[in-house]
Amino acid sequence: MNWSYLILIFAATIGGGVIPITVKRLHPNLPIYLLAFTGAFLFGITIMHLLPEVYQELGHAAGVYVLLGFFLQVFLQQLSHGMEHGHTHLPPAEGQHHHISITPLLLGLSIHAFMEGIPLGLRFQDQSALPSLALGIAAHKVPEALTLMTVMMHTHQPKGRLWRILVLFSLVTPLAAVLAGQLGLYSQTVNASLVYLTALVIGAFVHISTTIFYESGTRHHELSKRKILAFATGIVLAFLTLIFE
């Protein structure tokens, strides 16, 4: 287990969550372009590194698990209200956010965060897959934590509780990676299961990244020049991860 990857993911999550806590007037377009960039980057990493790995290990059966992971994410979205892809599909309550049910939201988002960490414990055949995946997850964590803390602030949580939520949420993905890696060392069953779980996570990543492509905070799903530039930057950066090979 490379601890530098886990530290990077933890720091990225903290950094994303700190933005709405410390910046009083956040530019409304910043989350949109940040989402577009990280969504494209995560999509590129998934297609170029993770999919080939699981298909090499599982063959055509990989498609079944990827599809299951896609619809598992659809279910989790009902709990988290789409916060994984930077949205908060929350029912309006006379314009007030304090009616949000926090527990299922945090539960759904935490399950997703735990799933993200599982592939980090897999022993990839492709040496470029692990560092690329760590970068992709770290990038994705920034807008995810930003959105989470923005919503938490709108529920009028005390500042101390906001920080506790942020720190605990930041630990979920690294903890999952450590558990997956360590249990895989001591249990052949767990080690063999990691590739199947990774295929499920791939399905979730595909759902999240493609949803970002089509939504990303725009009113009519339009593609502005800046949004296209953010997408292109993310894809180019994903291609650059091939230098890890």
Buried (B, 14 or more C-beta within 10 A) or exposed (E): BEEEBBEBBBEBBBBBBBBBBEEEEEEEEEBBBBBBBBBBBBBBBBBBBBBBBBBEBBEEEBBEBBBBBBEBBEEBBEBBBBBBBBBBEBEEEEEEBEEBEEEEBBBBBBBBBBBBBBBBBBEBEBEBBBBBBBBBBBBBBBBBBBBBBBBBBBBEBEEEEBBEBBEEBBBBBBBBBBBBBEBBEEEEEBBEBBBBBBBBBBBBBBBBBBBBBEBBBEEEEEEBEEBEEBBEBBBEBBEEBEEBE
